[in-house]
């Protein structure tokens, strides 16, 4: 059985494994507003050379903008901050 060849760097560069606490956040590409999935998920970019900017959105939590950079690894885990009644009053 031949050894498995490592994946080419170019293929891995545009792919991220994205998780959130709590799970179930929408992953929205900032460039065009397209929903790419719901966490936990795999996110891919057609342009391996550039970073991908997404917003993580879940009801009851603040939106979180995340820059996925192909030079900084392929796994991201983000903690979403809940919106409390006290914070809603400050925003009004």
QUIZIZI-V756894 format. One record per pair of residues at least 12 apart in sequence whose ideal C-beta (glycine too) atoms are under 8 Angstrom apart, sorted by the first residue. I is the first residue (numbers start at 1). J is the second residue. If there is no record, write none. Layout:
((I & J) (I & J))
//
This chain:
((10 & 48) (11 & 48) (12 & 74) (13 & 48) (13 & 49) (13 & 70) (13 & 71) (14 & 44) (14 & 45) (14 & 46) (14 & 47) (14 & 48) (14 & 52) (14 & 70) (15 & 42) (15 & 43) (15 & 44) (15 & 45) (15 & 74) (16 & 42) (16 & 43) (16 & 44) (16 & 52) (16 & 68) (16 & 74) (16 & 75) (16 & 76) (17 & 40) (17 & 41) (17 & 42) (17 & 43) (17 & 74) (17 & 75) (17 & 76) (18 & 39) (18 & 40) (18 & 41) (18 & 42) (18 & 43) (18 & 54) (18 & 66) (18 & 68) (18 & 76) (18 & 77) (18 & 78) (19 & 39) (19 & 40) (19 & 75) (19 & 76) (19 & 77) (19 & 78) (20 & 39) (20 & 40) (20 & 56) (20 & 58) (20 & 77) (20 & 78) (20 & 79) (20 & 80) (21 & 77) (21 & 78) (21 & 79) (21 & 80) (22 & 58) (22 & 61) (22 & 80) (23 & 39) (23 & 40) (24 & 38) (24 & 39) (24 & 58) (25 & 38) (25 & 39) (25 & 56) (25 & 57) (25 & 58) (25 & 61) (25 & 80) (26 & 38) (26 & 56) (26 & 57) (26 & 58) (27 & 39) (27 & 41) (27 & 43) (27 & 54) (27 & 55) (27 & 56) (28 & 54) (28 & 55) (28 & 56) (28 & 57) (29 & 52) (29 & 53) (29 & 54) (30 & 53) (30 & 54) (30 & 55) (30 & 65) (31 & 53) (36 & 54) (39 & 56) (43 & 68) (45 & 68) (45 & 70) (48 & 70) (49 & 70) (50 & 70) (51 & 67) (51 & 68) (51 & 69) (51 & 70) (52 & 67) (52 & 68) (53 & 65) (53 & 66) (53 & 67) (53 & 68) (54 & 66) (54 & 68) (56 & 78) (56 & 80) (58 & 80) (60 & 82) (60 & 83) (61 & 80) (61 & 81) (61 & 82) (61 & 83) (62 & 80) (62 & 81) (62 & 82) (62 & 83) (64 & 78) (64 & 80) (64 & 81) (66 & 78))
//
